Amino acid sequence: MLATPRQYIGVTGFMTPEEIAAIQAMIDPGGPQLMVGLLASAKTLRGKPARYPNRYPEPDRLSELLGVIDSNRAFGLIHYSAGGVAKDLRNKTLYEDCSNLLERLQGSKATLSGFQFNQAWPYQAYLFQLRAQALSWGYDRCESVLQLGPALLYDRTPEDVADQISLVYDVSKLHDPASFPFTTLLYDVSGGEGKALDLAGLPAALRPLIDLVQDHAGAEPVIQLAVAGGLDGSNVAQLRPLVYQYPKLSIDAEGRLRDPETDTLNLDAVKRYVEAAQVLFAGVG
């Protein structure tokens, strides 16, 4: 189904069904959903160790993790990177890996909602092919998030990024979900390392991206914005000016929700973050 993207409170790096069950139990149906971020890469899908092994589940466990998701409260996205592959092969590898995952995970059609692409400017043609495959195989939804990550944002202003999106992808099609390859643009200065956003400067900094989305939206916007970068329960409230400016904002967090010594998910930190996000979004709108 091609549909208006869902506002979400994202947590990336789940490793066990118990972690997912504990956090999604905090989510009330009808509000922002929990985005269950499951990390995968060209390396891990080939049995090679990840840089952060306590964040990347074994590929064979993805079905188990997706299976515990309550689709009334949460949805799963596989955050995929072809890093480590030669640049000229990354887009081909991305397509092959994600296509294989869609085929292998067909038992999770109701809870796997798509992919986040942690890679600069994936080829549009491949993304449309993945979408067509997902829908033909009976997946309930097919969402795609483009991470505007550290490498892409380095030495670039949001104006530069918005201009580049307009050059690489046809933004005149932003009002048409069948003709634009993404449902969410994620502004992420950290890439999972816990580096902090300039929260005070975000409303001004993101104005070009907000304008890009809103200027091309139809009656029902088919693309949304999300932010990530050093978010946790202590600072989510500082996003309030941005949420007033853009009420449908989604958020994601990873690095600061983990134990600094073991790099395992700290459920207490996750719960504080989710509670703070729910207060933030409940106070706007």
C-alpha positions as CSV (number, residue, x, y, z in Angstrom):
1,M,0.0,0.0,0.0
2,L,1.2,3.5,-0.9
3,A,0.0,5.7,1.9
4,T,0.7,8.9,3.8
5,P,3.7,8.2,5.9
6,R,3.2,7.6,9.6
7,Q,4.7,9.9,12.3
8,Y,7.0,7.9,14.5
9,I,9.2,7.8,17.5
10,G,12.1,5.8,16.4
11,V,14.5,3.6,18.3
12,T,17.3,2.0,16.3
13,G,19.4,-1.0,17.3
14,F,17.0,-3.5,18.8
15,M,18.5,-6.9,19.4
16,T,15.9,-9.0,21.2
17,P,12.1,-9.6,21.1
18,E,11.9,-8.7,24.8
19,E,13.3,-5.2,24.1
20,I,10.8,-4.6,21.4
21,A,7.9,-5.9,23.4
22,A,8.8,-3.7,26.4
23,I,9.0,-0.5,24.5
24,Q,6.0,-1.0,22.2
25,A,3.9,-1.6,25.3
26,M,4.3,2.1,26.0
27,I,2.7,3.2,22.7
28,D,-0.9,4.1,22.5
29,P,-2.6,3.2,19.2
30,G,-3.7,6.3,17.4
31,G,-0.6,8.4,18.2
32,P,2.9,8.4,16.8
33,Q,4.0,4.8,16.4
34,L,7.2,3.2,17.5
35,M,9.6,2.7,14.6
36,V,11.6,-0.4,15.3
37,G,14.9,0.1,13.6
38,L,16.7,-3.1,12.8
39,L,20.2,-2.7,11.4
40,A,21.6,-4.7,8.5
41,S,24.5,-4.1,6.1
42,A,26.2,-5.7,3.2
43,K,28.8,-7.0,5.7
44,T,26.4,-8.6,8.2
45,L,24.2,-10.1,5.5
46,R,27.3,-12.0,4.3
47,G,28.3,-13.2,7.7
48,K,31.0,-10.6,8.4
49,P,31.3,-8.9,11.8
50,A,29.8,-5.4,12.2
51,R,31.6,-2.4,13.5
52,Y,29.0,-2.4,16.3
53,P,28.2,-6.0,16.9
54,N,25.7,-5.3,19.7
55,R,23.5,-3.3,17.4
56,Y,23.3,-5.6,14.4
57,P,21.2,-8.8,14.9
58,E,22.1,-11.9,13.1
59,P,20.3,-11.9,9.7
60,D,18.5,-15.1,10.6
61,R,16.9,-13.4,13.7
62,L,15.2,-10.6,11.7
63,S,12.1,-12.7,11.3
64,E,11.9,-13.4,15.0
65,L,12.3,-9.7,15.8
66,L,9.7,-8.6,13.3
67,G,7.4,-11.3,14.6
68,V,6.9,-9.7,18.0
69,I,5.9,-6.3,16.6
70,D,2.2,-5.2,17.3
71,S,1.2,-3.4,14.1
72,N,-1.3,-1.3,16.1
73,R,1.6,0.3,18.0
74,A,4.8,-0.2,15.9
75,F,6.3,-1.0,12.6
76,G,9.7,-2.3,11.5
77,L,12.2,-0.7,9.2
78,I,15.4,-2.4,8.2
79,H,18.2,0.3,8.2
80,Y,20.5,-0.9,5.4
81,S,24.0,0.3,4.4
82,A,26.2,-1.0,1.6
83,G,29.2,0.5,3.3
84,G,32.4,-1.5,2.8
85,V,31.4,-2.3,-0.8
86,A,33.2,-0.5,-3.6
87,K,31.4,2.8,-4.5
88,D,30.6,1.7,-8.0
89,L,28.9,-1.4,-6.7
90,R,26.9,0.0,-3.8
91,N,23.7,0.7,-5.6
92,K,23.6,-2.8,-7.2
93,T,24.5,-4.4,-3.8
94,L,21.7,-2.4,-2.1
95,Y,19.1,-3.6,-4.6
96,E,20.2,-7.2,-4.4
97,D,20.4,-7.3,-0.6
98,C,17.1,-5.5,0.0
99,S,15.3,-7.6,-2.6
100,N,16.7,-10.8,-1.0
101,L,15.5,-9.6,2.4
102,L,12.0,-8.9,1.1
103,E,11.9,-12.4,-0.3
104,R,13.2,-14.0,2.9
105,L,11.0,-12.0,5.2
106,Q,7.6,-12.6,3.6
107,G,6.3,-14.0,6.8
108,S,6.6,-10.5,8.3
109,K,4.5,-8.7,5.7
110,A,2.3,-7.0,8.3
111,T,5.2,-5.7,10.4
112,L,8.1,-5.0,8.0
113,S,7.2,-1.7,6.5
114,G,10.2,-1.0,4.4
115,F,13.8,0.3,4.6
116,Q,15.9,3.2,5.7
117,F,18.7,3.7,3.3
118,N,21.9,4.8,5.1
119,Q,23.6,5.6,1.8
120,A,24.0,8.7,-0.2
121,W,21.6,9.1,-3.2
122,P,20.5,5.5,-3.9
123,Y,19.4,5.0,-7.5
124,Q,15.7,5.8,-8.0
125,A,15.1,3.0,-10.4
126,Y,16.2,0.4,-7.9
127,L,14.0,1.9,-5.2
128,F,11.0,1.7,-7.5
129,Q,11.8,-1.9,-8.3
130,L,12.0,-2.7,-4.6
131,R,8.7,-1.1,-4.0
132,A,7.1,-3.0,-6.8
133,Q,8.4,-6.3,-5.5
134,A,7.2,-5.6,-2.0
135,L,3.7,-4.7,-3.2
136,S,3.5,-7.7,-5.6
137,W,4.6,-10.0,-2.7
138,G,1.7,-8.8,-0.5
139,Y,3.5,-6.5,2.0
140,D,1.0,-4.3,3.7
141,R,3.1,-1.1,3.2
142,C,6.3,0.0,1.4
143,E,7.9,2.9,3.1
144,S,11.4,4.2,2.4
145,V,13.5,6.6,4.5
146,L,16.5,8.5,3.0
147,Q,19.1,9.2,5.6
148,L,20.7,12.6,5.1
149,G,23.6,11.5,7.1
150,P,27.0,12.8,8.3
151,A,29.0,12.1,5.1
152,L,26.3,13.8,3.0
153,L,25.8,16.7,5.3
154,Y,29.5,17.4,5.8
155,D,30.2,21.0,4.7
156,R,26.8,21.3,3.2
157,T,24.0,23.6,4.3
158,P,20.4,22.5,4.4
159,E,19.8,24.7,1.4
160,D,22.6,22.7,-0.5
161,V,20.9,19.4,0.6
162,A,17.5,20.5,-0.6
163,D,18.9,21.7,-3.9
164,Q,20.7,18.3,-4.3
165,I,17.5,16.4,-3.6
166,S,15.8,18.4,-6.3
167,L,18.6,17.6,-8.8
168,V,18.8,13.9,-8.0
169,Y,15.1,13.1,-7.6
170,D,12.1,14.7,-9.4
171,V,10.5,16.8,-6.6
172,S,7.7,17.8,-8.9
173,K,6.4,14.2,-8.1
174,L,6.4,14.8,-4.4
175,H,2.6,15.0,-4.4
176,D,2.4,11.6,-6.0
177,P,3.4,8.6,-3.8
178,A,3.7,6.3,-6.9
179,S,6.3,8.6,-8.5
180,F,8.6,9.6,-5.7
181,P,10.9,7.0,-4.1
182,F,10.9,8.1,-0.5
183,T,8.3,8.6,2.3
184,T,10.6,10.2,4.8
185,L,13.7,12.4,4.7
186,L,15.8,11.9,7.8
187,Y,18.1,14.7,8.8
188,D,20.8,12.9,10.8
189,V,24.0,14.6,11.7
190,S,25.1,11.7,13.9
191,G,24.7,8.4,12.1
192,G,24.2,6.5,15.4
193,E,27.2,7.9,17.1
194,G,25.3,10.1,19.6
195,K,26.6,13.4,18.2
196,A,24.3,16.1,19.2
197,L,22.1,18.2,16.9
198,D,22.1,22.0,17.3
199,L,18.6,21.8,18.7
200,A,18.2,25.5,19.1
201,G,19.1,26.2,15.5
202,L,17.0,23.4,14.0
203,P,13.9,25.4,13.1
204,A,15.9,27.7,11.0
205,A,18.3,25.1,9.7
206,L,15.5,22.8,8.5
207,R,13.4,25.5,6.8
208,P,14.7,24.6,3.3
209,L,13.7,21.0,3.8
210,I,10.3,21.9,5.3
211,D,9.7,24.2,2.4
212,L,10.7,21.4,-0.1
213,V,8.2,19.0,1.4
214,Q,5.3,21.4,1.9
215,D,5.7,23.3,-1.4
216,H,5.2,20.1,-3.3
217,A,2.6,18.4,-1.1
218,G,-0.8,17.6,-2.4
219,A,-3.9,17.5,-0.2
220,E,-2.3,14.6,1.7
221,P,1.5,14.9,1.9
222,V,3.2,11.8,0.8
223,I,6.6,12.6,2.4
224,Q,7.6,13.7,5.8
225,L,10.7,14.9,7.7
226,A,12.4,13.2,10.6
227,V,15.5,14.2,12.7
228,A,18.1,12.3,14.6
229,G,21.3,13.1,16.3
230,G,22.1,12.8,20.0
231,L,18.5,12.6,21.1
232,D,17.6,11.1,24.5
233,G,15.1,11.7,27.3
234,S,17.0,14.7,28.5
235,N,16.8,16.9,25.4
236,V,13.8,15.8,23.3
237,A,11.7,18.6,24.8
238,Q,14.1,21.1,23.1
239,L,12.5,20.1,19.8
240,R,9.3,21.9,20.7
241,P,9.9,25.0,18.5
242,L,10.6,22.7,15.6
243,V,7.4,20.6,16.2
244,Y,5.3,23.8,16.4
245,Q,6.8,24.7,13.0
246,Y,6.4,21.2,11.6
247,P,3.8,19.2,13.7
248,K,4.3,16.0,11.7
249,L,7.9,15.7,12.6
250,S,9.3,12.2,13.3
251,I,12.3,11.4,15.4
252,D,14.9,8.6,15.8
253,A,17.5,7.8,18.4
254,E,20.3,5.3,18.7
255,G,23.7,6.2,20.2
256,R,22.6,7.8,23.5
257,L,20.2,5.1,24.2
258,R,22.9,2.5,24.7
259,D,25.2,1.5,27.6
260,P,28.5,3.3,27.1
261,E,30.5,0.3,28.2
262,T,28.7,-2.6,26.6
263,D,27.0,-0.8,23.7
264,T,23.8,-2.7,24.5
265,L,20.4,-1.1,24.5
266,N,19.6,0.6,27.8
267,L,15.9,0.0,28.3
268,D,15.6,2.6,31.0
269,A,17.2,5.2,28.7
270,V,14.8,4.2,25.9
271,K,11.8,4.5,28.1
272,R,12.8,8.0,29.3
273,Y,13.2,9.0,25.6
274,V,9.9,7.5,24.5
275,E,8.1,9.2,27.5
276,A,9.6,12.5,26.7
277,A,8.7,12.2,23.0
278,Q,5.1,11.4,23.9
279,V,4.9,14.5,26.1
280,L,6.4,16.5,23.3
281,F,4.0,15.4,20.6
282,A,0.9,15.4,22.9
283,G,1.5,19.1,23.6
284,V,1.4,20.1,20.0
285,G,-1.5,20.0,17.6
